[in-house]
Each structure stands twice: as structure tokens, then as C-alpha cells.
Amino acid sequence: MTSQFKTVLLLALLSGLLIAIGGAAGGRSGVIVAFGVALLMNIGSYWFSDSVVLRMYRARVVEEGDAPMLHRIVSELAHNAGVPKPRVCIIPEEAPNAFATGRDPAHGVVAVTDGILRLLSPEELRGVLGHEMAHIAHRDILIQTVAGVIGSAITMLANMLQFAAVFGGGRSSEGRGNPIAMLAMAMLAPIAASLIQFAISRSREYMADAGGAKFSGQPLMLASALEKLQAWNQRVPMRSGSPTTEQMFIVTPLFGRGGFARMFSTHPPIEERVERLHEMAESGNY
């Protein structure tokens, strides 16, 4: 399945959820309004979803003079991956993590937290950034970012729908949703959005690990980094952002608040990822 087809499928499924929410809230008129919103979000997500996610995490672009080691590693990995050097951002978060975003390799961005820069050795950081460079080279970044932005919108609308169902009162009519249907949709929509993200994202993490090992030349350093990140992210929550964007990160972050999206992990178990990297190192096949 090509990256382009995955993107179209993801947009169609998540847009369908938005339209279903509109129908539950406002009947036929709600469907019409939701269709318009979904159309605008699809267009906007393609062009602006990376900017939305970067603002969500308060990421700041850093120049080479501000982070020379980070830029040097990114430049070398971009060369190895055969893609343009992405922009480099730092996220003011203690939770150690990283992600890549952008609509295509020519507009790629890699973002790392303050916490990961303090936690990992340069070799381990190189492995992590190799993983993110693989997402850029494999053109996964648009899928990840669009899923995060539309998933966040679905969760927000579902919360509003739940409030309206409980406190809105009134009767069902053509121009107004049934409160029972509204409440059911409010509960099920975020779960459905998470399952869609779950189904599309897991295989990409294995492929990005393999690519990260190849581009960095150090699969064991990536394995070591994954183990450290897993341990620390179970203790240190992200203060900003949303659980609906968790599929963008190299390891699943712990958010300091609840949400349906946390019920489903978009990442394969760290133990399996580490085992595969050790097998790659032993075989030399990377």
C-alpha cells in the first residue's frame, strides 16, 4: 500500500467520522455543515498541519549556531537518507521524545525535546534522529501529522457533543440531533479515530527503526535509546499537546491528562522493536 493511498484512506475515514458527528448533532443540516468542515480540514491539513502541530508543542526552530551538534547529526543523516536537510526544532518539554513532520521530504521538520537532548548520548541521539529521518524518507510524515490534527478535531468535537447531549436537552428533530445518538457518537468517535490511527501506524514504526539503523549505522544505539525513552516516558508526562498526536513520536508519550486516545497504543511494544534491532546488529543486515 503506497504512502499516497494511505493518506487518502486516512483522510476519508477520519472525514467520515467528522460527518457522522455532524449528523448526530444536527441531523441533515449537521451533515452538510460537517461535510464543509471536513473538506476545509482536508485542504488545511495538507498545507498547514505541520505548523499546527509545531505550535501545539511550542516547538521553536533552532539555527546551526544555536545547536551545532544537533544540526551536524541531522545533516549527515539527511545525506545518508538522500533527502533535503529538514528544519530542526526544539520542544520545551522535559519528557524525552522526538518526532518528524511536514507534508513531504522537501518540507520536512525534525523536532526533539529538551529532555531527550539531556538524556541520550550523541550516538543514541543519532539513532533516534535516524528513525525520524526514515519517516521523512518513507513519506510517513504527512500521514502522521494529518492523523494528529484531524484526530484532535474529532476528540474536541466529541467532547462538545457529549456536553450538548447531556445538558442540551430537547427533542429530536430533522434539524437537531437525537440526544442518545449524540451521546453514543461522543463516546465512540474518539475510540474509532484512535483505531484508525492504530491500524495505519504500527508497521511504519518497524520500517522507521530499520531505516534509522541503516542511516545511522548503529542499530544497537537506537535500541539503547528506545529503552531509555520508554523508561523515562513512563514517569515524565508531556505538559503540552494531545494524546491524538502520539503516533508522531518515536515512543508513546505519557500525557498528564486522560482521553480516549490513551486506551490504544499506536506503537508496537518496545521490547519487540529492540529485539529486531539486536537481530539486525547480529546479522549485519541493515
N, C-alpha and C positions, 0 to 999 in steps of 0.2 A: 504494500500500500504506500503510495507516494506521499511526501510531505504535503503537497498541494491538495491531494484528495482528503487527507486527514484534516486539514484546515477547513475545507468546505464542509465536511461531515460534522466537525465540531461546531462550526457556526450554525449549521442547520438545526442540530439537536438543541443547542442552548437557546437559539432563537425560538424554537418551538416551545420551550419551557416558558420563555417570556410571554409569548402569545397566550399560552394556557393560563398563566397568572392573570393576564388581562381579561380573558374570558370569565374566569372565576370571580373577578372583582366587578366587572361591568357588563357581562353578557355580550351581545353582539357588538355594541359600541366599544366595549372594552377590548375586544379582539382587534377591531380596526385601529384603535389608538396604540395597542401593544405592537401591532404589525409595523406601524410607523416608527415606533421607538426602536424595535428590533432592527429595522432597516438602517436607521441612523447609527445605531450602535455598531452594526457590522462595518459600515463605512468608517466610522470614527475609530473603531478598534484596530482596523488595519493601519491607519495612518498615525494614530496618537496613543495606542495602548501602552507603548514603551514609556512615553512621557508620563502617563497616568501612574504607572507602577513605580517609576522612579520618584515621583512626587509623594506617592503613598508611603514610601520608606525614607523620605527626606534624603535621598542619595544626592551627593554633590560630585560633580566632575572634578577630577584632580589632574593637573598637568604633570609633565615629566619631572620638572624641578621640585614638585611637592612630594612625589613618591617615586624616586628613580628606580628602586629595586622592583617595585610592582610593575612599572612601565617596561622595564627591561625583560621581565619574565613574559609579560603579555606580548611584546614584540616578537620574541623568539618563538613562542607557541603559535602565534598567528602565521609566522613564516612557515613553520612545520606543517600547519594545517592547510596552507595555501589559501588563506582568506585575508582580506584587509584588516589592518590592526583596528580592533574595536576601541571605542571610548572607554575610559576607565573611571569608575565611580567608587566612592567610599560611603558606606551607610553608617550613621552614628548609632550603632547598636552594640551592646556587649555580647549578645548571643552570637557565637561564631558561625558564620554561614556565608554563602555566595550564590549568585545566580547570573544568568545571561539573559538579555532581552534585545529587542529590535525586530523590525519587520523582515530583514534579510541580512546576509553577511556584510553588505556594504554599509548597513546602518546598525551594526552590532554594538552592544554595550556589555561590559562585564562589571559587576558590582560585588564588592566584598565588604563585610562589616569590620568595624574597628576590632571586634573581638577575635575574628579569625586571624587578623594580622598579628595580634599579640600571642595567640595560642600556638600557631603552627610554625615549624621551621621553614626556611626558604624552599627546601626540597619538597616538603609536604604541600606547601602553598602552590608550588609549580604543578604538582599532581592535580590539585583542585582546579586550578585555572586551566589545565589541560582538559579536564572534564567539561568545563564551561565552554572552552574553545570548540570542543567536539559538538556541543549543542548548536553552536553557530555554524560550523561547517556542515552539519547534518540538516540545517534549516529547521531545527526544532523550535527556535526561539519565538517565532510568530505564534505557533500553536500554544506554547506555554503562556505567553503574555495575553493573548486573546481569551484563553480559558480563565485566567485570573480575573481579568476585567469584567467579562460578562458574568462569570460566577459570582463576583462581588455584587453586581447589579441584581442578580436573581435573589441572593440572600437578603439584600436590603429591601427589595420589593416584597419578598415573602414575609419579612418582619412587619412591614406596613400592612400587608394583607391580613396577617394574624391580628393585629391591633384593630383593624376595621371590622373583622368578623366578630371579635369579642365585644367591642364597645360601640360598633356602628348601629347595631340593632336593625329594625325594619324588616320589610318583607322582600321576598324575591320578586323580581320583575324583569322585563326584557332589557331594560337599561341598567339593571343593578344586579349584582351577583347574589347567589344563594349563600347565606352565612355559613352553612355546613360545608358547601363546596369550597368556599373561601378558606375556611379553617383547614380543611384537608389539603388543599393546594399549598397553603402556607407551610404546612409541616413536611409535605412530600417533595416540593420543588427543590429545596437546598440539598436533600439527600440525592435526588435524581441528578442534579448538577455535579455533585461530588462523584457519583458513579460514572458519569460520562468522562470526567477528568481522569478518574482512576483507570478506566478501560483503555484510554489512549496513552497514558503517560508512563506506565511501568516499564515497558520494553525499551523505551527511549533511554532510561537510566542505565541499563546494562550496556547499550550501544555507546553511550557517552563515557562510561567507565572505560570501555575498550579503547575508544578514541583518545581519552585522556592519557591512558597508559602509553599508547603509541606516540602521541605528540610530545609527551614529557620524557618518554624513555625510562620511566621509573614507576612501574605498577605497584611496587611494594610501598613507595612513598604515598601514593594515592590511597592504598589500603590503610596505612597507618593514619592518614589524615581522616578518613571516614570513621575509623574507630574513635578517634579523639572528638570529632564533631558530634557523633552520636551521643557520647557520654556527656558532653557539655550541654548539648541542646535539650537533654532530658532534665537539666537543672536550671538553665537560664532561659527565661521566656523572651520572645520578641515583644517589644513595647509598642511598635507601630505595625501597620499593615493589616492583613486579613488572612484568616485560615484558608480562604478560597484561592490564595496565591501560593499555597505551599508547594504545588507541583513545580514551581520555578526554581526552588532551592536545591542545592546538592544533597542535603539531608533534610528530613521533615522537621521544621521548626516547631517549638512549643510556644503557643501564643498564650498570653496572660489573660485570656477570656475564653468563654465557651463558644459553641457554634456547631451546627450540624456537620460542617466540613471536617471537623476533627475526628468524626466517627470512622472515617475511611482514610487509610494511608495511600497516597499516590505514589509511594516509593516502595520498591522491593526491600526485603529485610537486609539490613547492613551486613549481617553475617554471610548471606549468600553473595553479596557484592564483593566482600573481602575475600571469600573463598575463591571466587572466579579470578580475581586479580592475582592471588597467590598461584593459581594454576597457570595463568598466563606467564608469570615470572619464571616458574619452574620449566615451562615448555619453551620459553623464549619466543613464543608466537604472539608478537604484538608489534 
